[in-house]
Amino acid sequence: MTKKEELLLTSLQGKTGEEKKEFLANKYNLNWNINEGPCKIWFAKVFTYCTADELEDELNFFLFLVNRYGYLWNICFHQEATIFLGCTFPCGTKQTILYYSITFGE
């Protein structure tokens, strides 16, 4: 477990489900408060980085958040329906956009 993950777990310790949702929405822009239905819903997450290691760290942390706390919104992340698009800016900064889908858990 990374230091960032440990700090997050410590920050959320003792909080209710609603408090966790509010914290994650405010701190990490995670907010899947949507009406339940039978469909897949698509989202996008932008990662800005300079090195491949930075991208890997950010992507791993995002997947940790989704896998660890998706239950708060009763969602399921679909890795097989994930698409990456990337670009490089003239200053050397890179961005990758992760398009992913979720459905509601059972």
C-alpha positions in Angstrom: 0.0 0.0 0.0 1.3 3.4 -0.9 1.7 6.3 1.5 -1.0 8.2 -0.3 -3.4 5.3 0.1 -2.5 5.0 3.8 -3.1 8.7 4.4 -6.5 8.4 2.7 -7.5 5.4 4.8 -6.5 7.3 7.9 -8.5 10.4 6.9 -11.6 8.3 6.3 -11.3 6.2 9.5 -14.4 6.5 11.7 -16.4 8.5 9.1 -19.9 7.4 8.0 -20.7 6.4 4.4 -22.1 9.8 3.6 -19.1 11.6 5.1 -16.8 9.4 3.1 -18.8 10.2 -0.1 -18.6 13.9 0.6 -14.8 13.7 1.3 -14.1 11.8 -1.8 -16.3 14.1 -3.9 -14.6 17.2 -2.6 -11.0 16.0 -2.5 -10.8 13.7 -5.5 -13.8 14.8 -7.6 -15.5 11.4 -7.3 -19.2 11.8 -7.4 -21.4 9.1 -8.8 -24.7 10.3 -7.4 -26.8 9.3 -10.3 -30.1 7.5 -10.7 -29.9 3.8 -10.8 -30.8 2.0 -14.0 -29.9 -1.0 -16.1 -27.5 0.9 -18.4 -23.8 1.5 -18.5 -22.8 5.1 -17.8 -19.6 6.5 -19.2 -17.3 8.9 -17.4 -14.0 10.5 -18.2 -11.0 11.2 -15.9 -8.0 13.3 -17.0 -4.5 12.6 -15.8 -1.8 15.2 -16.3 1.7 14.0 -15.8 5.4 14.4 -16.9 6.7 10.8 -16.6 5.2 7.4 -17.1 5.8 6.7 -13.4 3.6 9.6 -12.5 0.9 8.4 -14.7 1.2 4.9 -13.3 1.0 6.2 -9.7 -2.1 8.4 -10.5 -3.9 5.7 -12.4 -3.2 3.1 -9.7 -4.5 5.5 -7.0 -7.7 6.2 -9.1 -8.3 2.5 -9.5 -7.7 2.0 -5.8 -10.4 4.7 -5.1 -12.9 3.1 -7.4 -12.3 -0.4 -6.2 -12.2 0.5 -2.5 -15.0 3.0 -2.3 -17.3 2.2 -5.3 -19.6 0.3 -2.9 -20.6 3.7 -1.4 -22.4 4.5 -4.6 -23.3 0.8 -5.3 -21.4 0.9 -8.6 -19.2 -1.6 -10.5 -16.3 -0.4 -12.6 -15.9 -2.1 -16.0 -12.2 -2.4 -16.8 -12.9 -4.2 -20.1 -14.9 -1.1 -21.3 -12.0 1.3 -20.6 -10.5 3.5 -23.3 -7.3 5.7 -23.1 -6.5 8.7 -25.2 -3.3 10.6 -24.8 -1.6 13.8 -26.0 1.6 15.7 -25.3 1.7 19.5 -24.9 4.6 21.6 -26.3 6.0 22.2 -22.8 6.4 18.4 -22.3 3.4 17.8 -20.0 1.3 14.9 -21.1 -2.4 14.1 -20.6 -4.2 10.9 -20.7 -8.0 10.7 -20.7 -9.4 7.6 -19.2 -13.0 6.9 -20.4 -14.6 4.2 -18.3 -18.0 2.8 -17.7 -19.9 1.8 -14.5 -23.0 0.0 -13.8 -24.9 -0.4 -10.6 -24.1 -3.3 -8.3 -26.6 -6.0 -7.4 
